[in-house]
Structure formats: C-alpha cells, structure tokens
Amino acid sequence: MSTRSATGAASRARRRRTVTRRPMSKRRLVTRRKRPASAAAIRRRRAARRRRVLRRLRIAGIVTAGVVAASLLVLIPAALSHDPVPICAAKPATYPDEGIAGWSGEQLENAAAIMRAGDEAGFERDGQILAVMTAMGESSLRNIDYGDWEAAGITNPDGSRTSSIGLFQQQSWWGSVEQRMDPQGAASLFYARLGRLAGWQDMEPTIAIHRVQINSDPQHYARFGSDAAAVVDALSGECAAEEELEARKS
C-alpha cells in the first residue's frame, strides 16, 4: 500500500469515529404528528359519553325510586291504621259518599226509616231485609207521590185506576195518604201484613213479598236480595246499636 492510500484510510477512520449520534432522550421527544380523528371515531366517542351519562341517570333513578318506596312503606300503613268512621243509621252525614251497593243519599235515609219501623215492630235482620227489598223493587227506595197509573197507565184487575204511592207503592186500602207517604209509617203497614203471613220465614224472600204486595210477578223482588242485605248490614253497625241503647235508657 502506498503512503497516500494509507493516509486516506486513516483520515476516513477518524471521521467515522468523530460522528456524534443524537441522544436517546432527544430522540424519544420526537413524536409523529397525529392525524385528525375521523367522523366515525367522533361519533363513537360521543356515543360512549352518552352511555356513561345514561348509566349515571339510571343509577340515580333507582336510588330515588328506592327512597320513595321506603317512604310509602312507612306512610301507607300509618294511613290505613286509622279506623273508618262508623255508619250511623240515624246520622246521614256518616253515610259513605260512594253509597252502599249502589244506593245513596235519600235512598239510604229511607232504608234507615224502614229498619227503625222493623225494630219497633219486633222484626230482626231477615224481616228488615225483606222490607228493604220491597221498597227497592217498588220505588227504588224513593218516597214518590205517584204510582203505576201515573207512570204507565196500569189499572187494577177490575179496571179501576191504581192508587199506589210512597216507598212501598201501597194503594188506598193499605191506609191513609199520610201513612203511605211517611217512610216509617208505610214500612209499619208492610210489617203488619208480613207478620200475619204464616211461615214467611221459610218462604223464598221474593215469594213472601209477593204474598204481601200481591204484585203480578212473584220473582220481581229476587234481584234486590243482595243489595238489601248489604244496606241493612251496613246500617246496623255498632254506632247504630249504641244510639239505640242510649235512646232506650232515656
């Protein structure tokens, strides 16, 4: 090898040794420029945020519902613990606003009058139910001053006009107009005839009533049996019994 060639090789070797490399720490700081997010990626991120928000709302709703349910469990038994106001037959103000078995107001007052007449005549529950059934079937428990002739032109078998009036639609041979138009008086007339009917307790209720009223359809009163029983039982509560006892003492 010539002297020039040796010198050139040595010079290139020195240059290679003196080339410095970029420190690793600085190389790590060099980052690639991020590409803008695509529309699909943005939609996915927004959907994820919505799911997180909805999940939090659902959790909050479950907690709120639990608190409300716990409150109701405390309040409802407290409200139900109050005893209902007893129904007093002599005090219409205590009658339930929704009525009893579909009968209300004046109708219940008339039923109470029928029951008082039954008590005075010595008739207990069964007899009072029959009397209330009768008034339900005859006048819908309303003390009306007209009857079959005025309403439908119905006549008696002999062709004469019917003269029925009042709760029990009693004709003139039952008693005076005053008696028949007085709820308690009309009921007393009914009980008097029922008491003279032998074995009425063993008869089907509608048949017993038919024998007293002498109406055209023996089964006419049957459909009022359950309603009459409900009304009589409701108006025969403890309050009514206490008032009757106090009245007897006085």
Sine and cosine of phi, psi and omega as CSV:
sin_phi,cos_phi,sin_psi,cos_psi,sin_omega,cos_omega
0.00,0.00,0.65,-0.76,-0.02,-1.00
-0.98,0.18,0.29,-0.96,-0.02,-1.00
-0.89,0.46,-0.61,0.80,-0.01,-1.00
-0.92,0.39,-0.67,0.74,-0.01,-1.00
-0.90,0.43,-0.66,0.75,0.00,-1.00
-0.91,0.42,-0.64,0.77,-0.01,-1.00
-0.92,0.40,-0.65,0.76,0.00,-1.00
-0.90,0.43,-0.66,0.76,-0.01,-1.00
-0.91,0.42,-0.65,0.76,0.00,-1.00
-0.91,0.42,-0.62,0.78,-0.02,-1.00
-0.91,0.41,-0.66,0.75,0.00,-1.00
-0.92,0.39,-0.58,0.82,0.02,-1.00
-0.91,0.42,-0.63,0.77,0.00,-1.00
-0.91,0.41,-0.64,0.77,-0.02,-1.00
-0.91,0.42,-0.62,0.78,0.01,-1.00
-0.90,0.43,-0.60,0.80,-0.01,-1.00
-0.94,0.33,-0.48,0.88,-0.08,-1.00
-1.00,0.03,-0.06,1.00,0.05,-1.00
-0.95,0.31,0.85,-0.53,-0.04,-1.00
-1.00,-0.04,0.57,-0.82,0.05,-1.00
-0.99,-0.15,0.47,-0.88,0.03,-1.00
-0.94,0.33,0.74,-0.67,-0.02,-1.00
-0.84,0.54,0.47,-0.88,-0.03,-1.00
-0.90,0.44,-0.61,0.79,-0.04,-1.00
-0.89,0.46,-0.61,0.79,0.00,-1.00
-0.96,0.29,-0.54,0.84,0.01,-1.00
-0.92,0.40,-0.57,0.82,-0.01,-1.00
-0.92,0.38,-0.48,0.88,-0.03,-1.00
-0.95,0.31,-0.29,0.96,-0.02,-1.00
-0.99,0.17,0.92,-0.40,-0.03,-1.00
-0.89,-0.45,0.43,-0.90,0.04,-1.00
-0.97,0.23,0.54,-0.84,0.03,-1.00
-0.96,0.29,0.81,-0.59,-0.04,-1.00
-0.95,0.32,0.62,-0.78,0.08,-1.00
-0.98,0.18,0.53,-0.85,0.06,-1.00
-0.86,0.50,0.62,-0.78,-0.01,-1.00
-0.91,0.41,0.61,-0.80,0.01,-1.00
-0.97,0.25,0.27,-0.96,0.02,-1.00
-0.89,0.46,-0.60,0.80,0.01,-1.00
-0.90,0.43,-0.66,0.76,0.02,-1.00
-0.90,0.43,-0.64,0.77,0.02,-1.00
-0.89,0.46,-0.68,0.73,0.02,-1.00
-0.88,0.47,-0.64,0.77,0.01,-1.00
-0.90,0.44,-0.67,0.74,0.01,-1.00
-0.90,0.43,-0.67,0.74,0.02,-1.00
-0.90,0.44,-0.65,0.76,0.02,-1.00
-0.89,0.45,-0.63,0.77,0.03,-1.00
-0.90,0.44,-0.67,0.74,0.04,-1.00
-0.88,0.47,-0.67,0.75,0.01,-1.00
-0.88,0.47,-0.64,0.77,0.01,-1.00
-0.89,0.45,-0.63,0.77,0.02,-1.00
-0.90,0.43,-0.67,0.74,0.00,-1.00
-0.90,0.43,-0.70,0.71,0.01,-1.00
-0.89,0.45,-0.60,0.80,0.02,-1.00
-0.90,0.43,-0.65,0.76,0.04,-1.00
-0.90,0.43,-0.65,0.76,0.00,-1.00
-0.91,0.42,-0.64,0.77,0.02,-1.00
-0.89,0.45,-0.67,0.75,0.02,-1.00
-0.88,0.47,-0.69,0.72,0.01,-1.00
-0.90,0.44,-0.63,0.78,0.01,-1.00
-0.91,0.42,-0.65,0.76,0.02,-1.00
-0.89,0.45,-0.67,0.75,0.01,-1.00
-0.90,0.44,-0.70,0.71,0.00,-1.00
-0.89,0.46,-0.69,0.73,0.01,-1.00
-0.89,0.46,-0.61,0.79,0.04,-1.00
-0.90,0.44,-0.65,0.76,0.02,-1.00
-0.90,0.43,-0.69,0.72,0.00,-1.00
-0.89,0.45,-0.70,0.71,0.00,-1.00
-0.88,0.48,-0.65,0.76,0.03,-1.00
-0.90,0.44,-0.62,0.78,0.03,-1.00
-0.90,0.44,-0.66,0.75,0.00,-1.00
-0.91,0.42,-0.60,0.80,0.03,-1.00
-0.88,0.47,-0.45,0.89,0.03,-1.00
-1.00,0.08,-0.67,0.74,-0.13,-0.99
-0.98,0.22,-0.63,0.78,-0.08,-1.00
-0.89,0.45,-0.76,0.65,0.05,-1.00
-0.86,0.52,-0.56,0.83,0.02,-1.00
-0.91,0.42,-0.63,0.77,0.01,-1.00
-0.94,0.35,-0.61,0.79,-0.02,-1.00
-0.97,0.26,-0.25,0.97,-0.05,-1.00
-0.95,0.30,-0.30,0.95,0.00,-1.00
-0.96,0.29,0.73,-0.69,0.01,-1.00
-0.94,0.33,0.65,-0.76,0.04,-1.00
-0.92,0.39,0.47,-0.88,0.02,-1.00
-0.93,0.37,0.82,-0.57,-0.01,-1.00
-0.92,0.39,0.53,-0.85,0.02,-1.00
-1.00,0.04,0.82,-0.57,0.04,-1.00
-0.95,-0.32,0.86,-0.51,-0.04,-1.00
-0.84,0.54,-0.56,0.83,-0.05,-1.00
-1.00,0.09,-0.05,1.00,-0.04,-1.00
-0.82,-0.57,1.00,-0.01,-0.01,-1.00
-0.83,0.56,-0.42,0.91,0.00,-1.00
-0.89,0.45,-0.35,0.94,0.00,-1.00
-1.00,0.02,-0.08,1.00,0.01,-1.00
-0.93,0.37,0.66,-0.75,-0.01,-1.00
-0.90,0.44,0.63,-0.77,0.00,-1.00
-0.86,0.51,-0.55,0.83,-0.03,-1.00
-0.99,0.16,-0.06,1.00,0.03,-1.00
0.99,0.14,-0.12,-0.99,0.02,-1.00
-0.79,-0.61,0.90,-0.43,0.00,-1.00
0.80,0.59,0.54,0.84,0.04,-1.00
1.00,0.00,0.01,1.00,0.00,-1.00
-0.94,-0.35,0.70,-0.71,-0.11,-0.99
-0.50,-0.87,0.12,-0.99,0.13,-0.99
0.80,0.60,-0.82,-0.58,-0.03,-1.00
-0.83,0.55,-0.57,0.82,-0.02,-1.00
-0.89,0.45,-0.67,0.74,0.02,-1.00
-0.94,0.33,-0.58,0.82,0.06,-1.00
-0.89,0.47,-0.65,0.76,0.03,-1.00
-0.93,0.37,-0.61,0.79,0.06,-1.00
-0.89,0.46,-0.65,0.76,0.03,-1.00
-0.89,0.45,-0.63,0.78,0.04,-1.00
-0.90,0.43,-0.64,0.77,0.05,-1.00
-0.88,0.47,-0.66,0.75,0.00,-1.00
-0.93,0.37,-0.62,0.79,0.04,-1.00
-0.89,0.45,-0.66,0.75,0.04,-1.00
-0.89,0.45,-0.59,0.80,0.04,-1.00
-0.91,0.42,-0.68,0.74,0.04,-1.00
-0.86,0.51,-0.71,0.70,-0.03,-1.00
-0.91,0.41,-0.53,0.85,-0.01,-1.00
-1.00,0.05,-0.03,1.00,0.03,-1.00
1.00,0.06,0.28,0.96,0.03,-1.00
-1.00,-0.08,0.74,-0.68,0.01,-1.00
-1.00,-0.07,-0.37,-0.93,-0.15,-0.99
-0.79,0.61,-0.77,0.64,-0.08,-1.00
-0.87,0.49,-0.70,0.72,0.00,-1.00
-0.92,0.39,-0.60,0.80,0.01,-1.00
-0.93,0.36,-0.59,0.81,0.05,-1.00
-0.89,0.45,-0.67,0.74,0.03,-1.00
-0.88,0.48,-0.67,0.74,-0.02,-1.00
-0.91,0.41,-0.67,0.74,0.02,-1.00
-0.93,0.37,-0.63,0.78,0.09,-1.00
-0.84,0.55,-0.69,0.73,-0.04,-1.00
-0.88,0.48,-0.74,0.67,-0.01,-1.00
-0.92,0.39,-0.55,0.83,0.08,-1.00
-0.89,0.46,-0.69,0.72,-0.05,-1.00
-0.97,0.25,-0.46,0.89,-0.06,-1.00
-1.00,0.02,-0.67,0.74,-0.14,-0.99
-0.68,-0.74,0.16,0.99,-0.10,-0.99
0.83,0.55,0.59,0.81,0.03,-1.00
0.87,0.50,0.55,0.84,0.06,-1.00
-0.87,-0.50,0.71,-0.70,-0.07,-1.00
-1.00,0.10,0.98,0.21,-0.10,-1.00
-1.00,0.02,0.53,-0.85,-0.04,-1.00
-0.98,-0.18,0.44,0.90,0.06,-1.00
-0.60,-0.80,0.13,-0.99,-0.05,-1.00
-0.58,-0.82,-0.49,-0.87,-0.11,-0.99
-0.90,0.44,-0.59,0.81,-0.02,-1.00
-0.90,0.43,-0.74,0.68,-0.02,-1.00
-0.93,0.36,-0.59,0.80,-0.08,-1.00
-0.99,0.14,-0.61,0.79,-0.12,-0.99
-0.64,-0.77,0.08,1.00,0.02,-1.00
0.94,0.33,0.42,0.91,-0.03,-1.00
-0.98,0.21,0.66,-0.75,0.00,-1.00
-0.90,-0.43,0.23,-0.97,0.10,-1.00
-0.96,0.26,0.26,-0.97,0.02,-1.00
-0.81,0.58,-0.47,0.88,-0.01,-1.00
-1.00,0.06,0.07,1.00,0.04,-1.00
1.00,-0.04,-0.10,1.00,0.01,-1.00
-0.98,0.22,0.38,-0.92,0.02,-1.00
-0.93,0.38,0.63,-0.77,0.12,-0.99
-0.95,0.31,0.52,-0.85,-0.03,-1.00
-0.86,-0.51,0.46,0.89,-0.09,-1.00
-0.95,0.32,0.69,-0.73,0.05,-1.00
-0.55,-0.84,0.21,-0.98,0.14,-0.99
0.99,0.13,-0.12,-0.99,-0.03,-1.00
-0.86,0.51,-0.64,0.77,-0.10,-0.99
-0.98,-0.19,0.09,1.00,-0.01,-1.00
0.76,0.65,0.78,0.63,-0.02,-1.00
-1.00,0.07,0.68,-0.74,0.01,-1.00
-0.99,0.11,0.03,-1.00,-0.17,-0.99
-0.87,0.50,-0.48,0.87,-0.03,-1.00
-0.96,0.27,-0.12,0.99,0.06,-1.00
-0.97,0.23,-0.60,0.80,-0.06,-1.00
0.20,-0.98,-0.14,-0.99,-0.02,-1.00
-0.95,0.30,0.25,-0.97,0.05,-1.00
-0.87,0.50,-0.65,0.76,-0.01,-1.00
-0.88,0.48,-0.70,0.72,0.01,-1.00
-0.90,0.44,-0.71,0.71,-0.09,-1.00
-0.95,0.31,-0.43,0.90,0.01,-1.00
-1.00,-0.05,-0.06,1.00,0.08,-1.00
-1.00,-0.09,0.88,-0.47,-0.08,-1.00
-0.79,0.61,-0.74,0.67,-0.03,-1.00
-0.95,0.32,-0.60,0.80,0.03,-1.00
-0.92,0.39,-0.66,0.75,0.03,-1.00
-0.90,0.43,-0.64,0.77,0.04,-1.00
-0.90,0.44,-0.61,0.79,0.02,-1.00
-0.89,0.45,-0.63,0.78,0.06,-1.00
-0.89,0.46,-0.64,0.77,0.01,-1.00
-0.91,0.42,-0.74,0.67,-0.04,-1.00
-0.88,0.47,-0.57,0.82,-0.01,-1.00
-0.88,0.47,-0.69,0.73,0.01,-1.00
-0.96,0.28,-0.60,0.80,0.04,-1.00
-0.88,0.47,-0.64,0.77,0.01,-1.00
-0.89,0.45,-0.43,0.90,0.00,-1.00
-1.00,0.04,-0.09,1.00,0.01,-1.00
-1.00,0.06,0.96,-0.29,-0.06,-1.00
-0.90,0.43,0.74,-0.67,0.09,-1.00
0.95,0.30,0.36,0.93,-0.03,-1.00
-0.88,0.48,-0.48,0.88,-0.02,-1.00
-0.90,0.43,-0.45,0.89,-0.04,-1.00
-1.00,-0.05,-0.08,1.00,-0.01,-1.00
-1.00,0.07,0.36,-0.93,0.19,-0.98
-0.89,0.46,0.74,-0.68,-0.09,-1.00
-0.75,0.66,-0.74,0.68,-0.04,-1.00
-0.90,0.43,-0.51,0.86,0.02,-1.00
-0.95,0.31,-0.65,0.76,0.03,-1.00
-0.88,0.48,-0.68,0.73,0.02,-1.00
-0.90,0.43,-0.67,0.74,0.01,-1.00
-0.86,0.52,-0.63,0.77,0.00,-1.00
-0.92,0.39,-0.48,0.88,0.02,-1.00
-0.99,0.13,-0.73,0.68,-0.10,-0.99
-0.99,0.16,-0.41,0.91,-0.04,-1.00
0.82,0.57,0.78,0.63,0.03,-1.00
-1.00,-0.02,0.08,-1.00,-0.11,-0.99
-0.98,0.18,-0.49,0.87,-0.09,-1.00
-0.91,-0.41,0.95,-0.32,-0.03,-1.00
-0.88,0.47,-0.42,0.91,-0.05,-1.00
-0.99,-0.11,0.12,0.99,-0.10,-0.99
-0.86,0.51,-0.58,0.81,-0.15,-0.99
-1.00,-0.03,-0.11,0.99,-0.12,-0.99
-0.86,0.51,-0.62,0.78,-0.10,-0.99
-0.95,0.32,-0.16,0.99,-0.01,-1.00
-0.99,-0.14,0.05,1.00,-0.08,-1.00
-0.87,0.49,-0.77,0.64,-0.06,-1.00
-0.93,0.37,-0.61,0.79,0.03,-1.00
-0.91,0.42,-0.71,0.71,-0.01,-1.00
-0.89,0.46,-0.65,0.76,0.03,-1.00
-0.89,0.45,-0.66,0.75,0.01,-1.00
-0.90,0.45,-0.67,0.74,-0.02,-1.00
-0.92,0.38,-0.73,0.69,-0.01,-1.00
-0.88,0.47,-0.69,0.72,0.00,-1.00
-0.91,0.42,-0.66,0.76,-0.02,-1.00
-0.92,0.40,-0.58,0.81,-0.02,-1.00
-1.00,0.04,0.12,0.99,0.01,-1.00
-0.92,-0.39,0.51,0.86,-0.06,-1.00
-0.95,0.31,-0.03,-1.00,-0.04,-1.00
-0.88,0.47,-0.61,0.79,-0.02,-1.00
-0.87,0.49,-0.70,0.72,0.00,-1.00
-0.90,0.44,-0.62,0.78,0.00,-1.00
-0.91,0.41,-0.66,0.76,0.01,-1.00
-0.91,0.42,-0.66,0.75,0.01,-1.00
-0.90,0.43,-0.63,0.78,0.01,-1.00
-0.90,0.43,-0.64,0.77,0.01,-1.00
-0.91,0.42,-0.68,0.73,0.03,-1.00
-0.90,0.44,-0.61,0.79,0.01,-1.00
-0.91,0.42,-0.63,0.78,0.02,-1.00
-0.93,0.38,-0.58,0.81,0.02,-1.00
-0.92,0.39,-0.59,0.81,-0.02,-1.00
-0.97,0.23,0.00,0.00,0.00,0.00
